[in-house]
Amino acid sequence: MSAPNCLRCLVRPSAAFRLSAPPSTSTLTPATPLTAATQIAAFSTTRATAARAQSPQTPQATVKGHVRKGKRLTLKGKKTKTIDHGKSPLPGERKAYRKRIILSNDNAIPVPWLTDLTAPGLADPANVGKVLALPPMTQDQLRASEAFKPTQCWGMFRQPAVLVRKETVDLTNRMQEAAAARKVLRMVLTGNKITGKSLMLLQAMTHAFLNEWVVIHLPEAQDLTTAVTEYAPLSDTNPVQYSQPVYALKLLHAIRQANADVLAKTLTVSEHSELPQSLPAGSPLLAIANQAKEVDSAWLIFQALWNELMAPAPYRPPILLSLDGLAHIMRVSDYRSPSFDPIHSFDLALVRLFTDALGGAIKFPAGGAVLGATSRNNNPRSASMELALAQREAEQQQGVEVPQKDPFFRGYDERIEAVLKSVQVLRVGGVDRREARALLEYWAASGMLRTVVDEKVVAEKWTLAGGGVPYQRH
Amino acid sequence: MVAIIFGVSFHEQKLVKKALESFYGLGPQTSARILAKHCIHPRTKIGSLPPKTITALTAELSTMTIESDARRIVQENIKRLRDMGTYRGRRHAMGLPVRGQRTKNQIETAKKLNKVERMA
């Protein structure tokens, strides 16, 4: 019986085969000189095969000329692995990705009934329990002052929108009353984790921007006190205060970008010859802020701007001074003085400015508000602040016993108590059912919640969410 | 950019604190105090120091007993023990542990460091 295939076709190219194979290529390419490789490369034209065929009897020698059979021994820890992970990110790229703020999502469904906030919108009691969108102009201003945080879920919706809560209307009304009476609302926002303290601050800032206030926002108090930015003693202060020029420059840029319109309308009352470019009286405040280009002159310019904002004049806008993460400034900072003593946070000039305003030592010419929000994330314990806030809260309620100092505890700080002696406290709690319903309806309309929102669903979600604290984790 | 402090050049991305601690005889405590004295915050990098501060740091370091001065003090102390013929001096000379540790194993650090002319 004969084989179905020609046996010669299955034979691998070998010396024997080569000898017997007809020199077919020579007829095809008569111009090239006949070598062993070209003769053999009848069926396979790869170089490897050709190379092997060139010296078929000698196994491949290593670089050193030593021929070694079998698996190569690799000692532990001596392997040279070259795994290609692709291009690694540039310095700072990972952080930029982590901290990026996305305010819109083209894949989200646009909500047809969503309306933009107007100037009195956040102070209108009729808007309680409504979700309203932030106007694009305000978005830019809020972004410039770093009011949005990377942990907030703005990127899930077509357009940033906020829920108007009872507390919001309460807060904005108090701000308006204070500005109308040319007084300063001094308030601390506090509450449990993820109840919306920073968001309440954002709403207060939105209200201020829409009503043409000047907003000065310190987005993270820990940037000021954890010794991560440059500091320098101020020469004419006793006891010594410290300026933070790099932070001041960043703050000035934010102020200029967020409040450009208002600052352009406000004029200086005195001449400023101490600035890098001297300014005559009657020039817009924006011209002062525009001079902030160098770190060396940043604190000087900030002081000039602040003094002008504080100067009594025919037109001065109300001011909102706000800070997030209050506990970080209510402690001794991580900075050290030249004699290696810890520097109290209140001896940092920028913090001192905020605490003076919060304590009531600074009067704004057109009134305004000083808001501090506590944070429950990465929060240093400040016994004095906790006690003072509990005391103020108890004093605001009728018939509640005011907590007293622990006589056996030494960690209280009188300077902190003095600042928080007369502030108001606004406790931010969970949303109520009506507000929860508005939120769920907005989420459903945006395509985030795939269910029909009715009373039963609202009751169920509200209860499961620990009484209206969204995403509460235990 | 490279900055030169006390004759040693450092990369601009190096922390000032770590740069100071690279000198023999200058540890975390002293470096923290030097930083505070010149109002440099602990996370400052060499690149962000003004030239004036770098000069001041070099001047500061030149008044301190660091590097070869500090090494010589240690060597003199060991030499004194050796000259007196003390047990500690002998152990140093033999490259063995000085403070009563067992020598069955784990004496690599002693072998490395304990010499009459100690360098590290």
Interface residues (C-beta under 8 A of the other chain):
Chain A: A227 V228 T229 E230 Y231 A232 P233 Y242 D334 Y335 R336 S337 P338 S339 F340
Chain B: A32 R33 L35 A36 K37 H38 C39 H41 P42 R43 T44 S48
